[in-house]
Amino acid sequence: MGKLDGKVAIVTGAARGIGKEIALDLAREGADIVAIDLNRANLDILAKEIRELGRKVLTIMADVSKKGEVDKSVEAVVSTFGKIDILVNNAGITRHAPFLSLTEQEWDEVMAVNLKSVFLVSQAVAKHMVTRKYGKIISLSSISSTAPEGNMSNYGASKAGINNLTKSMAVSLGEYGINVNAVASGSIMTEMLQFGRTDEQYHRLLDKRAKQAVLNRLGEVQDIARVVVFLTTDDAAFITGQTIPVDGGRALSG
């Protein structure tokens, strides 16, 4: 018996990295999974792994920054499973650039995927959750939301927006029995960490970030997934409106 037996969970950006591990951990706890992403090949790989765990899975290719695609996706979930218990807003991108040379396009792309999608998907899903007076919404934030970096002002701002939106949604949805929280990750070993960097820059960054964490290591995808799964269970029934840092103590180092 898993803690999520009989639950239906949506994970956006589920095809790889943190999102994939979250989807698999939710399935291990008994949830049936809806995996949303734009990478069909990786979605198919994930679906096979979830079925091997004995859980049902629905894969959807959709751009979660577009309302039409979001609404169509949520309708497909309800048509297939009849309900939605859990939403994990994990989809995210980064576009590195110094503030003075950051383009409007780089700003808009990051805001659309990282922040606008959280609003669109959460609103569409919450409309179904309120009728059942039950739901868990967890969004992936970052310690960049409170400790910004000069070449990631778009990313940091989008994640700070998630922190505030999490509080607003918690206030609005609490009367319906819906818990809304966020997880602010530190540096995690994923492909995103390498995006836009040479191998030399990447390995220099890994060494720097490991030294910044008081636990003296980088995070693994499991470190984030375990906290997200906890927040989806009734063990966290009295937690809402919180952004929980999972950063190995990096914020403590300044």
C-alpha positions in Angstrom: 0.0 0.0 0.0 1.4 3.4 -1.0 0.5 6.7 0.5 -1.0 7.8 -2.9 -3.0 4.7 -3.9 -5.9 5.8 -6.0 -4.6 9.3 -6.6 -4.2 10.9 -10.0 -1.2 13.2 -10.4 -0.2 15.6 -13.2 3.5 16.5 -13.6 4.5 19.1 -16.1 8.0 19.0 -17.7 8.0 15.3 -16.7 10.1 13.8 -19.5 13.5 14.2 -17.9 15.4 15.5 -14.9 13.6 16.5 -11.7 10.2 16.1 -13.3 10.8 12.5 -14.4 12.0 11.5 -10.9 9.0 13.2 -9.3 6.7 11.3 -11.7 8.4 8.0 -10.9 8.3 8.6 -7.1 4.6 9.5 -7.2 4.0 6.3 -9.1 6.0 4.3 -6.6 3.7 5.7 -3.9 0.7 4.4 -5.9 -0.4 7.3 -8.0 -1.5 7.1 -11.6 0.5 9.7 -13.6 -0.3 12.3 -16.3 3.1 13.3 -17.8 3.1 16.5 -19.8 6.0 17.6 -21.9 7.1 18.5 -25.5 9.6 15.6 -25.8 7.7 12.6 -27.2 10.6 10.2 -27.2 11.4 10.8 -23.5 7.7 10.7 -22.6 7.5 7.3 -24.1 10.5 6.1 -22.1 8.9 7.5 -18.9 5.5 5.9 -19.7 7.2 2.5 -20.0 8.9 2.8 -16.7 5.7 3.9 -15.0 3.7 0.9 -16.4 6.5 -1.4 -15.1 5.6 0.0 -11.7 2.1 -1.2 -12.1 0.5 2.3 -12.5 -1.6 3.8 -15.3 0.0 6.6 -17.3 -1.3 9.2 -19.8 1.3 11.2 -21.7 0.4 14.5 -23.3 2.5 16.6 -25.6 1.6 20.2 -24.9 3.1 23.7 -24.4 1.9 24.6 -20.9 2.5 28.3 -21.6 -0.4 28.4 -24.0 -3.9 28.5 -22.5 -5.6 26.6 -25.3 -3.2 23.6 -25.0 -3.5 23.7 -21.2 -7.3 23.6 -21.2 -7.3 20.8 -23.8 -4.8 18.8 -21.7 -6.8 19.1 -18.5 -10.0 18.1 -20.2 -8.2 15.0 -21.5 -7.1 14.1 -17.9 -10.6 14.4 -16.5 -12.0 12.5 -19.4 -9.5 9.7 -18.8 -9.4 9.5 -15.0 -12.4 11.4 -13.9 -10.5 13.5 -11.4 -7.2 15.3 -10.6 -5.8 15.0 -7.0 -2.3 16.3 -7.5 -0.6 18.9 -9.7 3.2 19.4 -9.8 4.2 22.4 -11.8 7.8 21.5 -12.8 8.2 22.8 -16.4 10.9 25.3 -16.5 13.7 26.8 -18.7 16.6 29.2 -18.4 18.2 31.7 -20.7 21.5 33.0 -19.4 22.4 36.6 -20.1 23.8 39.6 -18.2 21.0 42.0 -17.3 22.2 44.8 -19.6 22.2 42.5 -22.6 19.1 40.4 -21.7 16.6 40.5 -24.7 12.9 40.9 -24.5 12.6 37.5 -26.1 14.8 35.9 -23.5 12.7 37.6 -20.7 9.4 36.6 -22.3 10.3 33.0 -23.0 11.4 32.3 -19.4 8.4 34.1 -17.9 6.0 32.2 -20.1 7.3 28.7 -19.3 8.4 29.3 -15.7 5.6 31.5 -14.3 2.7 31.9 -16.7 2.4 28.1 -17.0 2.0 27.8 -13.3 -0.9 30.2 -13.4 -2.5 28.6 -16.4 -2.2 25.0 -15.3 -3.0 25.6 -11.6 -6.1 27.6 -12.5 -7.4 25.0 -14.9 -6.8 22.1 -12.5 -8.0 24.0 -9.4 -11.4 24.5 -11.1 -11.8 20.7 -10.9 -10.3 20.3 -7.5 -12.7 22.8 -5.8 -15.7 20.7 -6.7 -14.2 17.8 -4.7 -12.8 20.0 -2.0 -9.5 18.3 -2.2 -6.2 18.9 -4.0 -2.4 19.3 -3.7 -0.6 21.8 -5.9 3.2 22.0 -5.7 5.4 24.2 -7.9 9.1 24.1 -8.4 10.8 27.3 -7.4 14.5 27.9 -6.8 16.8 29.6 -4.3 17.5 32.0 -7.2 14.2 33.5 -6.2 15.8 35.0 -3.1 19.5 34.8 -4.0 19.6 36.2 -7.6 22.5 36.0 -10.0 23.4 38.7 -12.5 23.1 36.6 -15.6 19.8 35.0 -14.5 17.6 37.9 -13.7 14.8 36.6 -15.8 15.0 33.1 -14.2 15.2 34.5 -10.6 12.3 36.9 -11.2 10.2 34.1 -12.6 10.9 31.9 -9.5 10.2 34.8 -7.1 6.9 35.1 -8.9 6.1 31.5 -8.2 6.8 32.0 -4.5 4.3 34.9 -4.3 1.7 33.1 -6.6 2.0 30.1 -4.3 0.9 32.2 -1.3 -1.9 33.9 -3.3 -3.3 30.5 -4.5 -3.1 29.1 -1.0 -5.2 31.9 0.4 -7.7 31.6 -2.5 -8.0 27.9 -2.4 -7.7 27.0 1.2 -11.4 27.0 1.9 -11.7 24.3 -0.7 -9.3 22.0 1.1 -6.5 22.5 -1.4 -2.9 22.7 -0.2 -0.6 24.9 -2.3 3.2 24.9 -1.7 6.5 25.3 -3.5 9.9 23.7 -3.3 12.9 26.0 -3.9 15.7 23.9 -5.2 19.4 24.5 -4.9 21.9 23.4 -7.6 20.7 20.0 -8.8 22.6 17.7 -11.2 20.4 18.0 -14.3 20.8 18.9 -17.9 19.5 22.4 -17.2 22.6 23.2 -15.1 24.8 22.6 -18.1 22.6 24.5 -20.5 24.4 27.3 -22.3 27.8 26.5 -20.7 31.0 25.0 -22.1 32.3 21.8 -20.5 34.9 23.9 -18.7 32.3 26.4 -17.4 30.0 23.6 -16.4 32.6 21.7 -14.3 33.9 24.9 -12.7 30.2 25.7 -11.8 29.8 22.2 -10.2 32.8 22.7 -8.1 31.7 26.2 -7.0 28.1 25.2 -6.2 29.2 22.1 -4.2 31.5 24.3 -2.1 28.7 26.8 -1.5 26.4 24.2 0.1 27.1 23.5 3.7 26.6 19.8 3.0 29.4 20.2 0.5 27.7 18.5 -2.4 25.3 19.2 -5.2 21.7 18.0 -5.0 20.4 14.9 -6.8 17.0 14.7 -8.5 15.8 12.4 -5.7 16.5 15.1 -3.1 13.8 17.3 -4.7 11.4 14.5 -5.6 11.2 13.2 -2.1 10.1 16.5 -0.7 7.6 17.1 -3.4 6.1 13.7 -2.8 5.8 14.4 0.9 3.9 17.6 0.1 1.4 15.6 -2.0 0.6 13.2 0.8 -1.7 13.7 3.8 1.4 13.8 6.0 1.6 17.4 4.9 -2.1 18.1 5.3 -1.5 21.2 7.5 1.1 22.8 5.4 0.1 25.4 2.8 1.4 28.6 1.3 5.0 27.7 2.0 8.1 27.7 -0.2 10.4 25.1 1.2 14.1 25.4 0.4 15.9 22.2 -0.5 19.4 23.4 -1.2 21.9 21.6 1.0 22.3 24.7 3.1 23.5 26.8 0.2 21.5 29.8 1.3 23.3 29.7 4.7 26.6 30.3 3.0 25.4 33.6 1.6 
